[in-house]
Amino acid sequence: MESEALLYTNLPGVRLLNRGKIRDIYDVGEHLLIVASDRISAFDVVMPNGIPDKGKILTALSLFWFDLLRDVTTNHVIEADVTCFPEPLPQYADQLAGRSMLVVKAHVLPVECLVRGYVVLSGAGWQEYHERGTISGIALPANLVEAQQLAEPIFTPTTKAQTGHDENITLSQATEMIGEALLHEIRGRTLTIYRRTSDHARERGMIIADTKFEFGTRTRGGGPADVLLIDEVLTPDSSRFWDMAAYQPGRVQDSFDKQPLRDYLRAIGWNREPPAPELPPAVVAQTREKYLEAYRRLVRKELATGS
């Protein structure tokens, strides 16, 4: 039997700081507890039913990348084994096991790091390209086609608008927000991480078309701040994964993400306003399989879920 989706956590005695579209964040004193639920959103609206084990897939994939990248960047993970969490968290293992991380309380930088290795002709960034030949103020070659590989990956910073949407910003704007030295640091790490993980993905027959990273800082003992890779890393929620064997520039590629969900919502003509429609079992199953397949191919093993 497939496990049921965990939509919301309930941890009596633990202070809930924030319930986002996907993650529940708790304050546990010195650290934070991040729990990836099975909620899923599309077009910035959370669906009424979730994708079973989605949170476990996101957490396991993030932990895999954090470990792979340990020689490239420090990260915010303290512990992911629920039995090693402070009390009373082990009492809630049925909700937390496999989908939670105890992490550093970092100062989250307001600049998010989007890196693009391939062309995706949609969204505000590519509207800017069509109008001015730039994205985030970065000049690009003319006449790029859908899914074309760029000569070099580009770093295009974003920030969140008040509505929660990502908003493209220029390097100058990012510099004003966090300073030149810190922007130089996270830009360098972003491109290094992307190249390292793209090589890994290619060895497994996958293309990372684009992805987004978040960084935070931690100050200890009055010294310079540590820069940490935080949140999730290279999951189907934050990245666009393509199949190398099926890759063909000049057309939209199939992605290992919530594509079955988006396709269904477009097919029924949903107006993209809440409340969202209930998802049919077939769409839930197809979406879950896309997430699991991304994990299988990138990690080369099966994920232990509740199924």
Buried (B, 14 or more C-beta within 10 A) or exposed (E): EEEEBBBEBEBEEBEBEEBEEBBBBBBBEEBBBBBBBBBBBBEEBBBEBBBBBBBBBBBBBBBBBBEBBEEBBBBBBBBBEBEEBBEEBBBBEEBBBBBBBBBBBBEBBEBBBBBBBBBBBEEEBBEBBEEEBEBBBBEBEEEBEBBBBBEEBBBBBBBEEEEEEBBBBBBEBBBEBBEEEBBEBBBEBBBEBBBBBBEBBEEEBBBBBBBBBBBBBBEEEEEEBBBBBBBBBBBBBBBBBBBEEEBEEEEEBEBBBBBBBBEBBEEEEBEEEEEBEEBEEEBBBBBBBBBBBBBBBBBEEEBEBBE
